[in-house]
Amino acid sequence: MVVTTENSQLSSPLLAPEPKPLSQIGYTLFSRPSTIIAFVVVLIFIVVAIFAPLLAPYDPLAQSILKINRLPSASNWLGTDQFGRDVLSRMIHGSRNSLIFGLISPVLAAICGTVLGVVAGYFGGIIDRVISRLIDLLLAFPELLLAIMIAAVLGGGFWNVIAVITVAFIPGFARVARASTLAVKQEPYIEAATAIGLRTPVIIFRHVIPNIAAPIVVLMTLWVASAIRLEASLSFLGIGTQPPNPSWGNIIRDGLNNLFGSPWPIIGAGFAITCVVLSFNLLGDVVRDVLDPEISE
């Protein structure tokens, strides 16, 4: 008895490869008009900060008694301040501080906070309790208040401001890293790696950190804007970038002292801070939508 079977031409649907995170970010970024505008603003901000000496029409520190409180004109697009300094040139050079502090501080905070969070979450016990209590202590203070207290002790200066902003952001990164590590630690591949005798540093760097990187990157992207805002606040209060070096924060402070003489420093620097912070927040939302597993589909 011969049994024949007809091979029906059943075509199984082919699964499309999962898009890479960078391509997803690019698609989401350029599919919304608001994020396109934000991307252009951030790009302009970065270009201006990098090429500030070439783009600034005047020396930002040059004073002239003959140019005090000039109105905007063809020679001084945003006028001059009470010392005769060109406001536009000071804003262009001040963007460098905002870019440097906005990028370096969140990266350093992400590194330090991730180390603390991973150590606390992976080892547990007394180590977890000590680190968690320290993080809770720092989280009890708002970021700006914590930064003001640390800056009051360390004083102004480039590296001091970076240290202040970094310490203010470490608790948030540590909390996220610890929670993510506790979740990853329960996964079967971690138990398998432990069972076959892999050393703890190998497990942490090869299996734990790559799997908790997404929320860390999301938080770091969102806090670039917060770092720019925090640096401007510290400079406005006189404990950030020290005069005569330009910063958007101390430009606003100088303008406030000369409000009736020339309001353009406040208008220009305030508008710049608003646009850049809002743009970075919009881009951070795009990265969060793509990389956050609780939001992305």
NUTORBA-869342 format. One record per residue (C-alpha): residue number from 1; x, y, z. Coordinates in nm, 2 decimals, decimal comma, padded with zeros to 4 digits. Layout:
<sites>
<site><num>NUM</num><c1>X</c1><c2>Y</c2><c3>Z</c3></site>
...
</sites>
This chain:
<sites>
<site><num>1</num><c1>00,00</c1><c2>00,00</c2><c3>00,00</c3></site>
<site><num>2</num><c1>00,15</c1><c2>00,33</c2><c3>-00,11</c3></site>
<site><num>3</num><c1>00,04</c1><c2>00,65</c2><c3>00,06</c3></site>
<site><num>4</num><c1>00,10</c1><c2>00,96</c2><c3>-00,13</c3></site>
<site><num>5</num><c1>00,09</c1><c2>01,30</c2><c3>00,02</c3></site>
<site><num>6</num><c1>00,05</c1><c2>01,62</c2><c3>-00,17</c3></site>
<site><num>7</num><c1>00,30</c1><c2>01,88</c2><c3>-00,07</c3></site>
<site><num>8</num><c1>00,08</c1><c2>02,19</c2><c3>-00,05</c3></site>
<site><num>9</num><c1>00,27</c1><c2>02,50</c2><c3>-00,13</c3></site>
<site><num>10</num><c1>00,23</c1><c2>02,66</c2><c3>00,21</c3></site>
<site><num>11</num><c1>00,44</c1><c2>02,97</c2><c3>00,23</c3></site>
<site><num>12</num><c1>00,52</c1><c2>03,06</c2><c3>00,59</c3></site>
<site><num>13</num><c1>00,53</c1><c2>03,43</c2><c3>00,64</c3></site>
<site><num>14</num><c1>00,88</c1><c2>03,56</c2><c3>00,68</c3></site>
<site><num>15</num><c1>00,94</c1><c2>03,76</c2><c3>00,99</c3></site>
<site><num>16</num><c1>01,10</c1><c2>04,09</c2><c3>00,93</c3></site>
<site><num>17</num><c1>01,42</c1><c2>04,16</c2><c3>01,12</c3></site>
<site><num>18</num><c1>01,37</c1><c2>04,38</c2><c3>01,43</c3></site>
<site><num>19</num><c1>01,49</c1><c2>04,73</c2><c3>01,35</c3></site>
<site><num>20</num><c1>01,79</c1><c2>04,86</c2><c3>01,53</c3></site>
<site><num>21</num><c1>01,76</c1><c2>05,12</c2><c3>01,80</c3></site>
<site><num>22</num><c1>01,94</c1><c2>05,38</c2><c3>01,60</c3></site>
<site><num>23</num><c1>01,72</c1><c2>05,34</c2><c3>01,30</c3></site>
<site><num>24</num><c1>01,41</c1><c2>05,35</c2><c3>01,52</c3></site>
<site><num>25</num><c1>01,53</c1><c2>05,67</c2><c3>01,68</c3></site>
<site><num>26</num><c1>01,60</c1><c2>05,82</c2><c3>01,34</c3></site>
<site><num>27</num><c1>01,25</c1><c2>05,72</c2><c3>01,21</c3></site>
<site><num>28</num><c1>01,08</c1><c2>05,85</c2><c3>01,52</c3></site>
<site><num>29</num><c1>01,29</c1><c2>06,17</c2><c3>01,52</c3></site>
<site><num>30</num><c1>01,21</c1><c2>06,26</c2><c3>01,16</c3></site>
<site><num>31</num><c1>00,85</c1><c2>06,16</c2><c3>01,16</c3></site>
<site><num>32</num><c1>00,74</c1><c2>06,45</c2><c3>01,39</c3></site>
<site><num>33</num><c1>00,77</c1><c2>06,82</c2><c3>01,30</c3></site>
<site><num>34</num><c1>00,84</c1><c2>06,91</c2><c3>01,66</c3></site>
<site><num>35</num><c1>01,14</c1><c2>06,68</c2><c3>01,69</c3></site>
<site><num>36</num><c1>01,28</c1><c2>06,79</c2><c3>01,36</c3></site>
<site><num>37</num><c1>01,28</c1><c2>07,15</c2><c3>01,48</c3></site>
<site><num>38</num><c1>01,43</c1><c2>07,04</c2><c3>01,81</c3></site>
<site><num>39</num><c1>01,70</c1><c2>06,85</c2><c3>01,62</c3></site>
<site><num>40</num><c1>01,79</c1><c2>07,15</c2><c3>01,41</c3></site>
<site><num>41</num><c1>01,80</c1><c2>07,37</c2><c3>01,72</c3></site>
<site><num>42</num><c1>02,04</c1><c2>07,13</c2><c3>01,90</c3></site>
<site><num>43</num><c1>02,25</c1><c2>07,10</c2><c3>01,59</c3></site>
<site><num>44</num><c1>02,28</c1><c2>07,48</c2><c3>01,56</c3></site>
<site><num>45</num><c1>02,36</c1><c2>07,50</c2><c3>01,93</c3></site>
<site><num>46</num><c1>02,64</c1><c2>07,25</c2><c3>01,90</c3></site>
<site><num>47</num><c1>02,79</c1><c2>07,41</c2><c3>01,59</c3></site>
<site><num>48</num><c1>02,78</c1><c2>07,76</c2><c3>01,75</c3></site>
<site><num>49</num><c1>02,95</c1><c2>07,62</c2><c3>02,07</c3></site>
<site><num>50</num><c1>03,22</c1><c2>07,44</c2><c3>01,87</c3></site>
<site><num>51</num><c1>03,30</c1><c2>07,73</c2><c3>01,64</c3></site>
<site><num>52</num><c1>03,24</c1><c2>08,01</c2><c3>01,89</c3></site>
<site><num>53</num><c1>03,57</c1><c2>08,20</c2><c3>01,83</c3></site>
<site><num>54</num><c1>03,50</c1><c2>08,21</c2><c3>01,46</c3></site>
<site><num>55</num><c1>03,13</c1><c2>08,31</c2><c3>01,48</c3></site>
<site><num>56</num><c1>03,15</c1><c2>08,57</c2><c3>01,75</c3></site>
<site><num>57</num><c1>03,18</c1><c2>08,92</c2><c3>01,59</c3></site>
<site><num>58</num><c1>03,37</c1><c2>09,07</c2><c3>01,89</c3></site>
<site><num>59</num><c1>03,58</c1><c2>08,97</c2><c3>02,19</c3></site>
<site><num>60</num><c1>03,33</c1><c2>08,87</c2><c3>02,46</c3></site>
<site><num>61</num><c1>03,55</c1><c2>09,03</c2><c3>02,73</c3></site>
<site><num>62</num><c1>03,63</c1><c2>09,36</c2><c3>02,55</c3></site>
<site><num>63</num><c1>03,48</c1><c2>09,66</c2><c3>02,73</c3></site>
<site><num>64</num><c1>03,42</c1><c2>10,01</c2><c3>02,59</c3></site>
<site><num>65</num><c1>03,28</c1><c2>10,31</c2><c3>02,77</c3></site>
<site><num>66</num><c1>03,17</c1><c2>10,44</c2><c3>02,44</c3></site>
<site><num>67</num><c1>02,94</c1><c2>10,15</c2><c3>02,37</c3></site>
<site><num>68</num><c1>02,75</c1><c2>10,12</c2><c3>02,70</c3></site>
<site><num>69</num><c1>02,38</c1><c2>10,01</c2><c3>02,67</c3></site>
<site><num>70</num><c1>02,35</c1><c2>10,03</c2><c3>02,30</c3></site>
<site><num>71</num><c1>02,03</c1><c2>09,92</c2><c3>02,14</c3></site>
<site><num>72</num><c1>02,03</c1><c2>09,63</c2><c3>01,88</c3></site>
<site><num>73</num><c1>02,18</c1><c2>09,75</c2><c3>01,55</c3></site>
<site><num>74</num><c1>02,36</c1><c2>09,62</c2><c3>01,25</c3></site>
<site><num>75</num><c1>02,69</c1><c2>09,63</c2><c3>01,43</c3></site>
<site><num>76</num><c1>02,56</c1><c2>09,48</c2><c3>01,76</c3></site>
<site><num>77</num><c1>02,27</c1><c2>09,25</c2><c3>01,69</c3></site>
<site><num>78</num><c1>02,16</c1><c2>09,22</c2><c3>02,05</c3></site>
<site><num>79</num><c1>02,30</c1><c2>09,55</c2><c3>02,17</c3></site>
<site><num>80</num><c1>02,56</c1><c2>09,59</c2><c3>02,45</c3></site>
<site><num>81</num><c1>02,56</c1><c2>09,56</c2><c3>02,82</c3></site>
<site><num>82</num><c1>02,65</c1><c2>09,81</c2><c3>03,10</c3></site>
<site><num>83</num><c1>03,02</c1><c2>09,75</c2><c3>03,03</c3></site>
<site><num>84</num><c1>03,00</c1><c2>09,80</c2><c3>02,66</c3></site>
<site><num>85</num><c1>03,04</c1><c2>09,43</c2><c3>02,58</c3></site>
<site><num>86</num><c1>02,87</c1><c2>09,28</c2><c3>02,28</c3></site>
<site><num>87</num><c1>02,58</c1><c2>09,07</c2><c3>02,41</c3></site>
<site><num>88</num><c1>02,57</c1><c2>08,84</c2><c3>02,11</c3></site>
<site><num>89</num><c1>02,94</c1><c2>08,76</c2><c3>02,13</c3></site>
<site><num>90</num><c1>02,90</c1><c2>08,68</c2><c3>02,50</c3></site>
<site><num>91</num><c1>02,61</c1><c2>08,45</c2><c3>02,43</c3></site>
<site><num>92</num><c1>02,80</c1><c2>08,27</c2><c3>02,16</c3></site>
<site><num>93</num><c1>03,09</c1><c2>08,20</c2><c3>02,39</c3></site>
<site><num>94</num><c1>02,86</c1><c2>08,12</c2><c3>02,68</c3></site>
<site><num>95</num><c1>02,71</c1><c2>07,84</c2><c3>02,47</c3></site>
<site><num>96</num><c1>03,04</c1><c2>07,66</c2><c3>02,51</c3></site>
<site><num>97</num><c1>03,00</c1><c2>07,63</c2><c3>02,89</c3></site>
<site><num>98</num><c1>02,64</c1><c2>07,51</c2><c3>02,85</c3></site>
<site><num>99</num><c1>02,75</c1><c2>07,24</c2><c3>02,60</c3></site>
<site><num>100</num><c1>03,05</c1><c2>07,12</c2><c3>02,81</c3></site>
<site><num>101</num><c1>02,86</c1><c2>07,11</c2><c3>03,14</c3></site>
<site><num>102</num><c1>02,55</c1><c2>06,97</c2><c3>02,97</c3></site>
<site><num>103</num><c1>02,74</c1><c2>06,67</c2><c3>02,82</c3></site>
<site><num>104</num><c1>03,03</c1><c2>06,60</c2><c3>03,06</c3></site>
<site><num>105</num><c1>02,83</c1><c2>06,61</c2><c3>03,39</c3></site>
<site><num>106</num><c1>02,55</c1><c2>06,36</c2><c3>03,29</c3></site>
<site><num>107</num><c1>02,81</c1><c2>06,12</c2><c3>03,15</c3></site>
<site><num>108</num><c1>03,02</c1><c2>06,13</c2><c3>03,47</c3></site>
<site><num>109</num><c1>02,70</c1><c2>06,10</c2><c3>03,68</c3></site>
<site><num>110</num><c1>02,58</c1><c2>05,80</c2><c3>03,47</c3></site>
<site><num>111</num><c1>02,92</c1><c2>05,62</c2><c3>03,52</c3></site>
<site><num>112</num><c1>02,94</c1><c2>05,68</c2><c3>03,89</c3></site>
<site><num>113</num><c1>02,57</c1><c2>05,62</c2><c3>03,96</c3></site>
<site><num>114</num><c1>02,56</c1><c2>05,30</c2><c3>03,75</c3></site>
<site><num>115</num><c1>02,86</c1><c2>05,16</c2><c3>03,94</c3></site>
<site><num>116</num><c1>02,69</c1><c2>05,23</c2><c3>04,27</c3></site>
<site><num>117</num><c1>02,36</c1><c2>05,10</c2><c3>04,16</c3></site>
<site><num>118</num><c1>02,50</c1><c2>04,78</c2><c3>04,01</c3></site>
<site><num>119</num><c1>02,71</c1><c2>04,71</c2><c3>04,31</c3></site>
<site><num>120</num><c1>02,42</c1><c2>04,76</c2><c3>04,55</c3></site>
<site><num>121</num><c1>02,17</c1><c2>04,56</c2><c3>04,34</c3></site>
<site><num>122</num><c1>02,40</c1><c2>04,27</c2><c3>04,25</c3></site>
<site><num>123</num><c1>02,57</c1><c2>04,21</c2><c3>04,59</c3></site>
<site><num>124</num><c1>02,29</c1><c2>04,31</c2><c3>04,82</c3></site>
<site><num>125</num><c1>02,32</c1><c2>04,27</c2><c3>05,20</c3></site>
<site><num>126</num><c1>02,51</c1><c2>04,53</c2><c3>05,40</c3></site>
<site><num>127</num><c1>02,66</c1><c2>04,69</c2><c3>05,08</c3></site>
<site><num>128</num><c1>02,31</c1><c2>04,74</c2><c3>04,94</c3></site>
<site><num>129</num><c1>02,18</c1><c2>04,89</c2><c3>05,26</c3></site>
<site><num>130</num><c1>02,48</c1><c2>05,14</c2><c3>05,30</c3></site>
<site><num>131</num><c1>02,46</c1><c2>05,26</c2><c3>04,94</c3></site>
<site><num>132</num><c1>02,08</c1><c2>05,28</c2><c3>04,94</c3></site>
<site><num>133</num><c1>02,08</c1><c2>05,49</c2><c3>05,26</c3></site>
<site><num>134</num><c1>02,34</c1><c2>05,72</c2><c3>05,11</c3></site>
<site><num>135</num><c1>02,14</c1><c2>05,76</c2><c3>04,79</c3></site>
<site><num>136</num><c1>01,82</c1><c2>05,82</c2><c3>04,99</c3></site>
<site><num>137</num><c1>02,01</c1><c2>06,09</c2><c3>05,18</c3></site>
<site><num>138</num><c1>02,11</c1><c2>06,27</c2><c3>04,86</c3></site>
<site><num>139</num><c1>01,76</c1><c2>06,23</c2><c3>04,71</c3></site>
<site><num>140</num><c1>01,61</c1><c2>06,40</c2><c3>05,01</c3></site>
<site><num>141</num><c1>01,74</c1><c2>06,73</c2><c3>04,87</c3></site>
<site><num>142</num><c1>01,62</c1><c2>06,88</c2><c3>04,54</c3></site>
<site><num>143</num><c1>01,88</c1><c2>06,89</c2><c3>04,27</c3></site>
<site><num>144</num><c1>01,92</c1><c2>07,26</c2><c3>04,27</c3></site>
<site><num>145</num><c1>01,94</c1><c2>07,29</c2><c3>04,65</c3></site>
<site><num>146</num><c1>02,20</c1><c2>07,00</c2><c3>04,67</c3></site>
<site><num>147</num><c1>02,40</c1><c2>07,17</c2><c3>04,40</c3></site>
<site><num>148</num><c1>02,39</c1><c2>07,50</c2><c3>04,58</c3></site>
<site><num>149</num><c1>02,51</c1><c2>07,34</c2><c3>04,90</c3></site>
<site><num>150</num><c1>02,80</c1><c2>07,16</c2><c3>04,74</c3></site>
<site><num>151</num><c1>02,90</c1><c2>07,47</c2><c3>04,53</c3></site>
<site><num>152</num><c1>02,90</c1><c2>07,68</c2><c3>04,84</c3></site>
<site><num>153</num><c1>03,16</c1><c2>07,45</c2><c3>04,99</c3></site>
<site><num>154</num><c1>03,37</c1><c2>07,39</c2><c3>04,67</c3></site>
<site><num>155</num><c1>03,33</c1><c2>07,74</c2><c3>04,52</c3></site>
<site><num>156</num><c1>03,32</c1><c2>07,83</c2><c3>04,16</c3></site>
<site><num>157</num><c1>03,55</c1><c2>07,71</c2><c3>03,88</c3></site>
<site><num>158</num><c1>03,52</c1><c2>07,48</c2><c3>03,58</c3></site>
<site><num>159</num><c1>03,58</c1><c2>07,14</c2><c3>03,75</c3></site>
<site><num>160</num><c1>03,40</c1><c2>07,24</c2><c3>04,06</c3></site>
<site><num>161</num><c1>03,09</c1><c2>07,32</c2><c3>03,87</c3></site>
<site><num>162</num><c1>03,12</c1><c2>06,98</c2><c3>03,69</c3></site>
<site><num>163</num><c1>03,16</c1><c2>06,81</c2><c3>04,02</c3></site>
<site><num>164</num><c1>02,86</c1><c2>06,98</c2><c3>04,17</c3></site>
<site><num>165</num><c1>02,63</c1><c2>06,89</c2><c3>03,88</c3></site>
<site><num>166</num><c1>02,77</c1><c2>06,53</c2><c3>03,87</c3></site>
<site><num>167</num><c1>02,70</c1><c2>06,47</c2><c3>04,24</c3></site>
<site><num>168</num><c1>02,35</c1><c2>06,62</c2><c3>04,21</c3></site>
<site><num>169</num><c1>02,27</c1><c2>06,37</c2><c3>03,93</c3></site>
<site><num>170</num><c1>02,43</c1><c2>06,06</c2><c3>04,08</c3></site>
<site><num>171</num><c1>02,14</c1><c2>05,95</c2><c3>04,30</c3></site>
<site><num>172</num><c1>01,89</c1><c2>05,93</c2><c3>04,01</c3></site>
<site><num>173</num><c1>02,13</c1><c2>05,71</c2><c3>03,80</c3></site>
<site><num>174</num><c1>02,21</c1><c2>05,49</c2><c3>04,10</c3></site>
<site><num>175</num><c1>01,84</c1><c2>05,43</c2><c3>04,18</c3></site>
<site><num>176</num><c1>01,76</c1><c2>05,34</c2><c3>03,82</c3></site>
<site><num>177</num><c1>02,07</c1><c2>05,11</c2><c3>03,79</c3></site>
<site><num>178</num><c1>01,99</c1><c2>04,93</c2><c3>04,12</c3></site>
<site><num>179</num><c1>01,63</c1><c2>04,86</c2><c3>04,02</c3></site>
<site><num>180</num><c1>01,73</c1><c2>04,74</c2><c3>03,68</c3></site>
<site><num>181</num><c1>02,01</c1><c2>04,52</c2><c3>03,83</c3></site>
<site><num>182</num><c1>01,77</c1><c2>04,36</c2><c3>04,08</c3></site>
<site><num>183</num><c1>01,54</c1><c2>04,26</c2><c3>03,78</c3></site>
<site><num>184</num><c1>01,83</c1><c2>04,13</c2><c3>03,56</c3></site>
<site><num>185</num><c1>01,98</c1><c2>03,94</c2><c3>03,85</c3></site>
<site><num>186</num><c1>01,68</c1><c2>03,71</c2><c3>03,86</c3></site>
<site><num>187</num><c1>01,71</c1><c2>03,61</c2><c3>03,49</c3></site>
<site><num>188</num><c1>01,80</c1><c2>03,25</c2><c3>03,40</c3></site>
<site><num>189</num><c1>02,11</c1><c2>03,35</c2><c3>03,21</c3></site>
<site><num>190</num><c1>02,26</c1><c2>03,51</c2><c3>03,52</c3></site>
<site><num>191</num><c1>02,20</c1><c2>03,20</c2><c3>03,72</c3></site>
<site><num>192</num><c1>02,35</c1><c2>02,99</c2><c3>03,43</c3></site>
<site><num>193</num><c1>02,66</c1><c2>03,21</c2><c3>03,42</c3></site>
<site><num>194</num><c1>02,70</c1><c2>03,18</c2><c3>03,80</c3></site>
<site><num>195</num><c1>02,65</c1><c2>02,80</c2><c3>03,78</c3></site>
<site><num>196</num><c1>02,93</c1><c2>02,75</c2><c3>03,52</c3></site>
<site><num>197</num><c1>03,17</c1><c2>02,94</c2><c3>03,74</c3></site>
<site><num>198</num><c1>03,20</c1><c2>03,28</c2><c3>03,56</c3></site>
<site><num>199</num><c1>03,37</c1><c2>03,54</c2><c3>03,78</c3></site>
<site><num>200</num><c1>03,16</c1><c2>03,82</c2><c3>03,92</c3></site>
<site><num>201</num><c1>03,33</c1><c2>04,10</c2><c3>03,72</c3></site>
<site><num>202</num><c1>03,27</c1><c2>03,90</c2><c3>03,40</c3></site>
<site><num>203</num><c1>02,90</c1><c2>03,85</c2><c3>03,48</c3></site>
<site><num>204</num><c1>02,86</c1><c2>04,22</c2><c3>03,56</c3></site>
<site><num>205</num><c1>03,03</c1><c2>04,36</c2><c3>03,26</c3></site>
<site><num>206</num><c1>02,92</c1><c2>04,10</c2><c3>03,00</c3></site>
<site><num>207</num><c1>02,56</c1><c2>04,03</c2><c3>03,11</c3></site>
<site><num>208</num><c1>02,43</c1><c2>04,28</c2><c3>03,37</c3></site>
<site><num>209</num><c1>02,55</c1><c2>04,62</c2><c3>03,24</c3></site>
<site><num>210</num><c1>02,45</c1><c2>04,56</c2><c3>02,87</c3></site>
<site><num>211</num><c1>02,10</c1><c2>04,47</c2><c3>02,98</c3></site>
<site><num>212</num><c1>02,05</c1><c2>04,77</c2><c3>03,20</c3></site>
<site><num>213</num><c1>02,21</c1><c2>05,02</c2><c3>02,95</c3></site>
<site><num>214</num><c1>01,88</c1><c2>05,13</c2><c3>02,79</c3></site>
<site><num>215</num><c1>01,72</c1><c2>05,31</c2><c3>03,09</c3></site>
<site><num>216</num><c1>02,06</c1><c2>05,46</c2><c3>03,18</c3></site>
<site><num>217</num><c1>02,10</c1><c2>05,61</c2><c3>02,83</c3></site>
<site><num>218</num><c1>01,74</c1><c2>05,74</c2><c3>02,84</c3></site>
<site><num>219</num><c1>01,80</c1><c2>05,91</c2><c3>03,17</c3></site>
<site><num>220</num><c1>02,13</c1><c2>06,05</c2><c3>03,06</c3></site>
<site><num>221</num><c1>01,97</c1><c2>06,20</c2><c3>02,74</c3></site>
<site><num>222</num><c1>01,69</c1><c2>06,36</c2><c3>02,94</c3></site>
<site><num>223</num><c1>01,93</c1><c2>06,51</c2><c3>03,19</c3></site>
<site><num>224</num><c1>02,14</c1><c2>06,69</c2><c3>02,94</c3></site>
<site><num>225</num><c1>01,88</c1><c2>06,96</c2><c3>02,94</c3></site>
<site><num>226</num><c1>01,87</c1><c2>06,95</c2><c3>03,32</c3></site>
<site><num>227</num><c1>02,24</c1><c2>07,00</c2><c3>03,34</c3></site>
<site><num>228</num><c1>02,23</c1><c2>07,30</c2><c3>03,11</c3></site>
<site><num>229</num><c1>01,95</c1><c2>07,45</c2><c3>03,32</c3></site>
<site><num>230</num><c1>02,13</c1><c2>07,38</c2><c3>03,65</c3></site>
<site><num>231</num><c1>02,46</c1><c2>07,53</c2><c3>03,53</c3></site>
<site><num>232</num><c1>02,27</c1><c2>07,85</c2><c3>03,42</c3></site>
<site><num>233</num><c1>02,10</c1><c2>07,86</c2><c3>03,76</c3></site>
<site><num>234</num><c1>02,43</c1><c2>07,83</c2><c3>03,95</c3></site>
<site><num>235</num><c1>02,59</c1><c2>08,09</c2><c3>03,73</c3></site>
<site><num>236</num><c1>02,29</c1><c2>08,32</c2><c3>03,79</c3></site>
<site><num>237</num><c1>02,34</c1><c2>08,28</c2><c3>04,16</c3></site>
<site><num>238</num><c1>02,71</c1><c2>08,36</c2><c3>04,14</c3></site>
<site><num>239</num><c1>02,84</c1><c2>08,01</c2><c3>04,23</c3></site>
<site><num>240</num><c1>02,88</c1><c2>07,87</c2><c3>03,88</c3></site>
<site><num>241</num><c1>03,09</c1><c2>08,01</c2><c3>03,59</c3></site>
<site><num>242</num><c1>03,27</c1><c2>08,32</c2><c3>03,74</c3></site>
<site><num>243</num><c1>03,28</c1><c2>08,66</c2><c3>03,56</c3></site>
<site><num>244</num><c1>03,41</c1><c2>08,79</c2><c3>03,34</c3></site>
<site><num>245</num><c1>03,39</c1><c2>08,45</c2><c3>03,16</c3></site>
<site><num>246</num><c1>03,05</c1><c2>08,44</c2><c3>02,98</c3></site>
<site><num>247</num><c1>02,78</c1><c2>08,20</c2><c3>03,07</c3></site>
<site><num>248</num><c1>02,41</c1><c2>08,23</c2><c3>02,99</c3></site>
<site><num>249</num><c1>02,33</c1><c2>08,23</c2><c3>03,36</c3></site>
<site><num>250</num><c1>02,56</c1><c2>08,52</c2><c3>03,45</c3></site>
<site><num>251</num><c1>02,46</c1><c2>08,71</c2><c3>03,14</c3></site>
<site><num>252</num><c1>02,10</c1><c2>08,71</c2><c3>03,28</c3></site>
<site><num>253</num><c1>02,23</c1><c2>08,82</c2><c3>03,62</c3></site>
<site><num>254</num><c1>02,43</c1><c2>09,11</c2><c3>03,47</c3></site>
<site><num>255</num><c1>02,12</c1><c2>09,20</c2><c3>03,27</c3></site>
<site><num>256</num><c1>01,91</c1><c2>09,20</c2><c3>03,58</c3></site>
<site><num>257</num><c1>02,14</c1><c2>09,45</c2><c3>03,74</c3></site>
<site><num>258</num><c1>02,10</c1><c2>09,67</c2><c3>03,44</c3></site>
<site><num>259</num><c1>01,74</c1><c2>09,59</c2><c3>03,35</c3></site>
<site><num>260</num><c1>01,64</c1><c2>09,95</c2><c3>03,27</c3></site>
<site><num>261</num><c1>01,96</c1><c2>10,02</c2><c3>03,09</c3></site>
<site><num>262</num><c1>01,94</c1><c2>09,73</c2><c3>02,84</c3></site>
<site><num>263</num><c1>01,70</c1><c2>09,44</c2><c3>02,87</c3></site>
<site><num>264</num><c1>01,85</c1><c2>09,25</c2><c3>02,57</c3></site>
<site><num>265</num><c1>02,09</c1><c2>09,03</c2><c3>02,77</c3></site>
<site><num>266</num><c1>01,80</c1><c2>08,89</c2><c3>02,97</c3></site>
<site><num>267</num><c1>01,59</c1><c2>08,85</c2><c3>02,66</c3></site>
<site><num>268</num><c1>01,86</c1><c2>08,69</c2><c3>02,45</c3></site>
<site><num>269</num><c1>02,00</c1><c2>08,45</c2><c3>02,71</c3></site>
<site><num>270</num><c1>01,66</c1><c2>08,36</c2><c3>02,84</c3></site>
<site><num>271</num><c1>01,54</c1><c2>08,27</c2><c3>02,50</c3></site>
<site><num>272</num><c1>01,85</c1><c2>08,07</c2><c3>02,42</c3></site>
<site><num>273</num><c1>01,81</c1><c2>07,86</c2><c3>02,75</c3></site>
<site><num>274</num><c1>01,45</c1><c2>07,80</c2><c3>02,68</c3></site>
<site><num>275</num><c1>01,50</c1><c2>07,68</c2><c3>02,32</c3></site>
<site><num>276</num><c1>01,80</c1><c2>07,46</c2><c3>02,40</c3></site>
<site><num>277</num><c1>01,65</c1><c2>07,30</c2><c3>02,71</c3></site>
<site><num>278</num><c1>01,31</c1><c2>07,24</c2><c3>02,54</c3></site>
<site><num>279</num><c1>01,49</c1><c2>07,09</c2><c3>02,23</c3></site>
<site><num>280</num><c1>01,70</c1><c2>06,85</c2><c3>02,44</c3></site>
<site><num>281</num><c1>01,38</c1><c2>06,74</c2><c3>02,63</c3></site>
<site><num>282</num><c1>01,20</c1><c2>06,67</c2><c3>02,31</c3></site>
<site><num>283</num><c1>01,50</c1><c2>06,46</c2><c3>02,18</c3></site>
<site><num>284</num><c1>01,52</c1><c2>06,28</c2><c3>02,51</c3></site>
<site><num>285</num><c1>01,15</c1><c2>06,19</c2><c3>02,48</c3></site>
<site><num>286</num><c1>01,22</c1><c2>06,03</c2><c3>02,14</c3></site>
<site><num>287</num><c1>01,51</c1><c2>05,82</c2><c3>02,29</c3></site>
<site><num>288</num><c1>01,28</c1><c2>05,72</c2><c3>02,58</c3></site>
<site><num>289</num><c1>01,00</c1><c2>05,62</c2><c3>02,35</c3></site>
<site><num>290</num><c1>01,24</c1><c2>05,39</c2><c3>02,16</c3></site>
<site><num>291</num><c1>01,46</c1><c2>05,24</c2><c3>02,43</c3></site>
<site><num>292</num><c1>01,22</c1><c2>05,22</c2><c3>02,73</c3></site>
<site><num>293</num><c1>01,07</c1><c2>04,87</c2><c3>02,72</c3></site>
<site><num>294</num><c1>00,77</c1><c2>04,99</c2><c3>02,92</c3></site>
<site><num>295</num><c1>00,68</c1><c2>05,25</c2><c3>02,66</c3></site>
<site><num>296</num><c1>00,80</c1><c2>05,12</c2><c3>02,33</c3></site>
<site><num>297</num><c1>00,58</c1><c2>04,88</c2><c3>02,15</c3></site>
</sites>
